[in-house]
């Protein structure tokens, strides 16, 4: 079970029977608003309240890597485009939908909805 609280720390709980073990996986010092696994469960997207999107690879147990950042508006949500885990789509509060190449954070396409987006 992966979990994050308002402090920006990604936690992993390994639960077996009535026992559990907690491990700190990553600290990004920004509140995490959502966690999204890639279709093959190899990567985890961490969307923050303040804009940046990070990637964490559970099998590698390394640091969370900043993939995407926004200057004009905060990301409201992001998700992987399937099949695979090379691309993601995001939407900002200002209504901009973007497609990203996750290897290097390149924005491949944008569409402005001309409306403010809410969840």
C-alpha positions as CSV (number, residue, x, y, z in Angstrom):
1,X,0.0,0.0,0.0
2,X,1.4,3.4,-1.0
3,X,0.3,6.4,0.9
4,X,1.1,10.1,1.1
5,X,0.0,12.8,3.6
6,X,0.1,16.6,3.4
7,X,3.8,16.6,4.3
8,X,4.9,15.4,0.8
9,X,6.3,12.1,2.0
10,X,5.6,8.9,0.0
11,X,5.2,5.9,2.4
12,X,4.9,2.2,1.6
13,X,3.1,-0.1,4.0
14,X,4.0,-3.8,3.5
15,X,1.0,-5.7,5.1
16,X,1.1,-9.4,5.8
17,X,-1.5,-11.1,8.0
18,X,-1.8,-8.9,11.1
19,X,1.8,-7.5,10.8
20,X,2.8,-4.4,8.8
21,X,6.1,-2.6,8.1
22,X,6.3,1.0,7.1
23,X,9.0,2.5,4.8
24,X,9.6,6.1,3.7
25,X,10.1,5.9,-0.1
26,X,10.5,9.6,-1.1
27,X,10.3,13.1,0.3
28,X,9.4,15.9,-2.1
29,X,8.5,18.6,0.4
30,X,5.3,19.5,-1.4
31,X,1.8,18.2,-0.6
32,X,0.9,15.3,-2.9
33,X,-2.6,15.5,-4.3
34,X,-2.7,12.1,-6.1
35,X,-0.8,8.9,-6.8
36,X,-1.3,7.1,-10.1
37,X,0.3,3.8,-11.1
38,X,1.3,3.1,-14.7
39,X,-0.6,0.2,-16.4
40,X,2.4,-2.1,-15.8
41,X,2.9,-0.9,-12.2
42,X,6.5,0.0,-12.9
43,X,6.1,3.7,-12.3
44,X,4.1,5.9,-9.9
45,X,3.2,9.5,-10.8
46,X,3.0,11.9,-7.8
47,X,0.9,14.9,-8.6
48,X,1.5,17.8,-6.2
49,X,-0.8,20.7,-5.1
50,X,1.8,23.3,-6.2
51,X,2.3,22.2,-9.8
52,X,5.2,19.7,-10.3
53,X,4.6,16.0,-11.2
54,X,7.2,13.5,-10.0
55,X,7.9,9.9,-11.0
56,X,8.8,7.1,-8.5
57,X,9.9,3.6,-9.6
58,X,9.0,1.2,-6.8
59,X,11.3,-1.6,-8.1
60,X,14.3,0.8,-8.0
61,X,13.5,2.3,-4.5
62,X,15.3,5.5,-5.5
63,X,14.4,9.1,-5.3
64,X,11.3,10.7,-6.8
65,X,12.3,12.5,-10.0
66,X,10.6,15.7,-11.1
67,X,9.2,15.1,-14.6
68,X,7.0,18.0,-15.3
69,X,6.6,21.5,-14.0
70,X,4.2,24.3,-14.8
71,X,4.8,28.0,-14.8
72,X,1.3,29.5,-15.4
73,X,-1.1,27.1,-13.7
74,X,-0.9,24.1,-11.3
75,X,-1.6,20.6,-12.5
76,X,-5.0,19.5,-11.3
77,X,-4.6,15.9,-12.5
78,X,-2.3,13.6,-14.5
79,X,-2.5,10.0,-15.8
80,X,-0.6,7.6,-18.0
81,X,-1.7,7.2,-21.6
82,X,-2.0,3.5,-22.4
83,X,-0.7,1.2,-23.6
84,X,2.7,1.6,-22.0
85,X,4.1,4.2,-19.6
86,X,6.0,6.5,-21.9
87,X,3.4,9.3,-22.1
88,X,1.0,11.0,-19.8
89,X,-1.8,13.5,-20.1
90,X,-2.3,16.3,-17.6
91,X,-4.9,19.1,-17.1
92,X,-4.3,22.4,-15.3
93,X,-6.7,24.4,-13.3
94,X,-6.8,27.0,-16.1
95,X,-8.1,24.3,-18.5
96,X,-5.0,23.4,-20.5
97,X,-4.7,19.7,-21.5
98,X,-1.2,18.6,-22.3
99,X,0.4,15.4,-23.5
100,X,4.0,14.7,-22.2
101,X,6.8,12.4,-23.1
102,X,7.9,11.1,-19.7
103,X,11.5,10.2,-20.7
104,X,12.6,13.9,-20.8
105,X,9.5,15.9,-19.8
106,X,8.9,17.2,-23.3
107,X,5.4,18.6,-23.9
108,X,4.2,17.0,-27.2
109,X,0.8,18.6,-27.5
110,X,-1.5,21.2,-25.8
111,X,-5.2,22.0,-26.0
112,X,-6.8,24.9,-24.2
113,X,-10.3,24.2,-23.1
114,X,-11.0,27.9,-22.3
115,X,-12.6,27.0,-19.1
116,X,-11.5,26.6,-15.5
117,X,-11.3,23.0,-14.4
118,X,-12.5,21.6,-11.1
119,X,-12.5,18.1,-9.6
